[in-house]
Amino acid sequence: MTSAQAALITNPLEGSIAFFLDFDSLALYDGSKWVLFDTTKPNATVIPNVTLYRNINGNISLKGNSTFQNIPVGATASDIESIDTDVFEVLSDGRIQVKKAGVYQISAGVSVRNFKAGDNKYILAVFKNGGRNGYLSRGYARIPSGDQYWGTSGVFQNYYNAGDIIEVQYYLSNPTNADLIGDFVNIGIIKL
């Protein structure tokens, strides 16, 4: 639709997303106005976000046992691709504090190079103030033979209060419970 057509919608829901043909951009309704995703467009507003990415490239092992671990991204400044410091503070790997109350959408991904043959349980989970809050992704990966590249990603949305701490953690299990060779990891959070 066009931005003029969107303006005619009565009481759009906060968090609604539309594609504006006149701006060639996605737009988000923030509760009071439509905000363009493409910040190069006139009148665009940046959607509060934090984007963490790390190309591990085999240089870090990911635990392959039955314990949750924070995704190893965010502890170094080079991991932070973008951040709205009025809304987010990266505390350590996989650990982000939100500074404003609201609805947040969290996405994350993890990839390994050597998932072993067999049934491998995986979970990407979100923890809020130390307690499990929800799942981005979970299930079993059946690896037919030999070491395999494998990865998963997912999305979770929830309301958080100012000061809440979000931790994004993984659980990877493989038949040998050996550590896994990491390939890349990422976490992205936007405030809707």
C-alpha positions as CSV (number, residue, x, y, z in Angstrom):
1,M,0.0,0.0,0.0
2,T,1.0,3.6,-0.2
3,S,1.7,5.7,2.9
4,A,-1.5,7.7,2.2
5,Q,-3.5,4.5,2.2
6,A,-1.9,3.5,5.5
7,A,-2.8,6.8,7.0
8,L,-6.5,5.9,6.4
9,I,-6.3,2.8,8.6
10,T,-8.2,3.5,11.8
11,N,-6.4,2.3,15.0
12,P,-3.7,0.2,13.5
13,L,-2.2,-2.3,16.0
14,E,1.2,-1.3,17.5
15,G,3.8,-3.5,15.8
16,S,1.9,-3.8,12.5
17,I,4.1,-3.9,9.4
18,A,3.3,-2.7,5.9
19,F,5.2,-2.3,2.7
20,F,4.9,1.3,1.5
21,L,5.0,1.4,-2.3
22,D,5.7,5.1,-2.5
23,F,8.9,4.7,-0.4
24,D,9.8,1.2,-1.5
25,S,10.3,0.3,2.1
26,L,8.8,-1.7,5.0
27,A,7.2,0.4,7.7
28,L,6.3,-0.4,11.3
29,Y,3.4,1.2,13.3
30,D,5.0,2.2,16.6
31,G,1.7,3.0,18.4
32,S,1.5,6.6,17.2
33,K,3.0,6.7,13.7
34,W,4.4,4.6,10.8
35,V,8.2,4.4,10.9
36,L,10.2,3.5,7.8
37,F,12.7,0.7,8.0
38,D,14.9,2.1,5.2
39,T,16.6,5.1,6.9
40,T,17.9,6.5,3.6
41,K,14.3,7.6,2.8
42,P,13.0,11.0,3.6
43,N,11.2,11.3,7.0
44,A,12.5,7.9,8.0
45,T,13.1,7.1,11.7
46,V,15.5,4.5,12.9
47,I,13.8,1.6,14.6
48,P,15.5,1.0,17.9
49,N,17.7,-2.0,17.5
50,V,20.8,-3.9,18.5
51,T,22.5,-6.2,16.0
52,L,25.3,-8.5,17.1
53,Y,27.2,-10.8,14.7
54,R,30.3,-12.9,14.9
55,N,32.0,-15.0,12.3
56,I,33.6,-17.6,14.5
57,N,35.1,-19.3,11.5
58,G,36.1,-22.4,13.5
59,N,38.1,-20.4,16.1
60,I,35.7,-21.0,19.1
61,S,34.2,-24.2,20.4
62,L,30.5,-24.3,21.3
63,K,29.6,-26.6,24.2
64,G,28.0,-29.8,22.9
65,N,26.6,-31.1,26.2
66,S,23.4,-30.7,28.1
67,T,23.8,-27.2,29.6
68,F,22.5,-23.9,28.4
69,Q,25.3,-21.4,27.3
70,N,25.1,-17.8,26.3
71,I,25.6,-17.3,22.6
72,P,29.2,-16.1,22.3
73,V,28.6,-12.7,20.7
74,G,28.6,-9.1,22.1
75,A,31.5,-9.1,24.5
76,T,33.8,-7.3,22.1
77,A,33.0,-4.0,20.4
78,S,33.6,-5.6,16.9
79,D,30.6,-7.9,17.5
80,I,28.2,-5.0,17.7
81,E,27.2,-4.0,14.2
82,S,24.5,-1.5,15.3
83,I,23.1,-0.4,18.6
84,D,20.6,2.3,19.8
85,T,22.3,3.1,23.2
86,D,19.1,4.9,24.4
87,V,17.3,1.6,24.3
88,F,19.9,-1.2,24.7
89,E,23.1,-1.9,26.6
90,V,25.2,-5.0,25.7
91,L,26.4,-6.4,29.1
92,S,28.4,-9.4,27.8
93,D,28.1,-12.3,25.4
94,G,24.5,-13.0,24.7
95,R,23.3,-10.6,27.5
96,I,21.5,-7.4,26.7
97,Q,19.7,-5.0,29.0
98,V,16.7,-3.0,27.7
99,K,16.4,0.6,29.0
100,K,12.7,1.2,27.9
101,A,9.6,-0.8,28.5
102,G,7.8,-2.1,25.4
103,V,7.4,-5.0,23.0
104,Y,10.7,-6.4,21.7
105,Q,11.3,-8.9,18.8
106,I,14.4,-11.1,19.3
107,S,16.0,-13.1,16.6
108,A,19.2,-15.3,16.8
109,G,21.1,-17.9,15.0
110,V,23.9,-20.4,15.6
111,S,25.9,-22.6,13.2
112,V,28.4,-25.3,13.8
113,R,30.8,-27.3,11.5
114,N,30.8,-30.7,13.0
115,F,27.5,-31.9,14.3
116,K,27.9,-35.6,14.7
117,A,25.9,-38.4,13.1
118,G,22.8,-39.3,15.0
119,D,19.9,-37.4,16.7
120,N,21.1,-34.1,18.0
121,K,18.9,-32.0,20.3
122,Y,19.1,-28.2,19.8
123,I,17.4,-25.3,21.6
124,L,17.7,-21.5,21.1
125,A,16.1,-19.9,24.2
126,V,15.5,-16.5,25.6
127,F,16.0,-15.9,29.3
128,K,14.5,-12.9,31.1
129,N,16.2,-11.8,34.3
130,G,17.7,-15.3,34.8
131,G,14.5,-17.3,34.1
132,R,13.6,-19.1,30.8
133,N,11.2,-16.8,28.9
134,G,10.6,-18.6,25.6
135,Y,12.1,-20.5,22.6
136,L,13.3,-19.1,19.3
137,S,13.9,-22.6,18.0
138,R,14.0,-26.2,19.3
139,G,14.0,-29.7,18.1
140,Y,16.1,-32.6,16.9
141,A,18.5,-32.6,13.9
142,R,19.0,-36.1,12.4
143,I,22.5,-36.1,10.9
144,P,22.8,-39.2,8.6
145,S,26.6,-39.7,8.7
146,G,29.9,-38.0,9.4
147,D,30.4,-34.5,10.7
148,Q,28.0,-32.0,9.1
149,Y,27.6,-28.2,8.9
150,W,24.4,-27.4,10.6
151,G,22.6,-24.3,11.9
152,T,19.3,-23.0,13.3
153,S,17.7,-19.6,13.9
154,G,14.4,-18.3,15.2
155,V,12.3,-15.4,16.4
156,F,10.6,-14.6,19.7
157,Q,8.5,-11.6,20.7
158,N,7.6,-10.4,24.2
159,Y,7.0,-7.4,26.5
160,Y,9.9,-6.3,28.6
161,N,10.2,-3.7,31.4
162,A,13.0,-1.1,31.6
163,G,15.9,-2.7,33.3
164,D,15.1,-6.3,32.2
165,I,18.0,-8.4,31.1
166,I,17.6,-10.6,28.0
167,E,20.0,-13.5,27.6
168,V,20.0,-15.5,24.4
169,Q,21.3,-19.0,25.0
170,Y,21.8,-22.2,23.1
171,Y,21.7,-25.9,24.0
172,L,23.4,-28.3,21.6
173,S,23.7,-32.0,22.3
174,N,25.4,-34.6,20.1
175,P,26.0,-38.3,20.6
176,T,29.6,-37.8,21.9
177,N,28.8,-34.6,24.0
178,A,32.0,-33.2,22.6
179,D,32.4,-29.5,22.0
180,L,31.4,-28.3,18.5
181,I,33.3,-26.2,16.1
182,G,31.5,-22.9,15.8
183,D,30.9,-21.2,12.4
184,F,28.9,-18.1,13.1
185,V,26.5,-16.6,15.6
186,N,24.1,-13.7,15.7
187,I,21.5,-11.9,17.8
188,G,19.2,-9.1,16.7
189,I,16.6,-7.3,18.8
190,I,14.2,-4.5,17.7
191,K,11.8,-2.5,19.9
192,L,8.4,-2.5,18.2
